[in-house]
Amino acid sequence: MQDSAFKTDLMNIRLGWSARAAVTQRAAVLMGMDDSADAYELALEIEALQQAEAETFDLGWREGADDQEEWLLDRTVWAKMAVQAHRLRRSFWMPVGATPAQAATEARRIYFDPAITAADVFSASRAVSPITQIAAE
């Protein structure tokens, strides 16, 4: 995305505007992208806009406990849901050592989406997604 558009959207959110339009627009674009550095950057923009809104409106984001690890929804699954519910966080927390099947069960419960499978979730600390590989390079 354009850096100036992101800065403008971020400033507007900090001034009290909703992140809905900015997040929805970016999520719609993200759904049509392949795994790439651009997709990774766009996902980071969406997360930053969501975080700015949470801070502005004192919504808070849940962080994991010491005995938990962060899991993430697949980019396209998360983007599809974010178009409808722009405050949808991509990450969720599971006990350390949880399996993808257990994480998928929890994701289905959290996100009210019975279609989420073990292939749609990954541990942020244990798995290396194609986007993480690109970002690391």
Secondary structure, 3 states (H helix, E strand, C coil): CCHHHHHHHHHHHHCCCCCHHHHHHHHHHHHCCCCCHHHHHHHHHHHHHHHHHHHHCCCCCCCCCCCEEEEEECHHHHHHHHHHCCCCCCEEEEECCCCHHHHHHHHHHHHCCCCCCHHHEEECCCCCCHHHHHHHC
